[in-house]
Amino acid sequence: MKIDTYTKVVDEVVQRMAQHADVVMNVEQVANYLGLSVGAVRKRCQRAQLPFHRNSKHLYFSKMEIDSALLDRKLITVR
């Protein structure tokens, strides 16, 4: 992820967290949001690198939890 993209995402995260607006996303939505492939998202879930919730076979993600992980720099590193 490029520096300007990372800065934009962090700004959005801070703004959204200030509003306390949470959105539930599926694997495809998280992949698009993070700029990753669906397979990469699933791998990160297997490795416990990404916060997720499971309902039967489906994975669900809280946007606030993803954003928090981004802010903690646990999820994505700047290249």
N, C-alpha and C positions, 0 to 999 in steps of 0.2 A: 504494500500500500504506500503510495507516495505521500510526502509530507503535507502537501496542500490538501489532499483528500483526507488524510488523517485529521488535520486541523478542522476541516469542515465537519467531519463525523463527530469529533469531540465537542464542537460548538453546538451541534444538534442535540447531542446527548445531554449536555448541561442544560440546554433550554427545555428539553422534554422532561428531565428530572425535576426541574423547577416547577413544572406544571403537574407533576405526579401522574402523568398519563401513561398507563401501561397497555401494551398491545400483545396479544397472543399470536405467535407466528408458527408456521409449519417449517419443515426442513427447507423447502424451496425458497420461501420468503427470507429465511435467515441466510441462505447461500447468496441470494441477490443483495441483501443488506450488507453483508460482509465482503462481497466480491470474491466468494469462494465457490468451488463446485459443491454439488450435493454430497458427493463422496467424501470430500474434505471435511464437510460439516459432520457427517456420520463418524468419520475417523476421530475427530476431536471429541465427540461424545463418548466413543469407546475408550479413549484415553483420559477421560474426565477433565478435559481442557475447556469444556464448554458447558455452561449450566443448562440443563434441560429437564423436562418432565415427560413421563411415558404414560400412555393410555393404550393398553393392549399392545398393538404393533406400532402405533404412531408416536412420533416424537413431537413435543410442543415446547416452545421457547417463550419466555417472558422477555419482551424487548428491554425492560428496565434491568433485568439480570444480565442480559447481553451487554448493555451499555455500561453497567457497573464493571463488568469484566474488562471491557475496553479501557475504561478509565484506570483500572488497576494494572493495566498493561499485561494481564495474564493471558489474553487471548491472541493479540496480534502485535507483532513487532514492526517497527518502522524500518523500511529498507532504504 
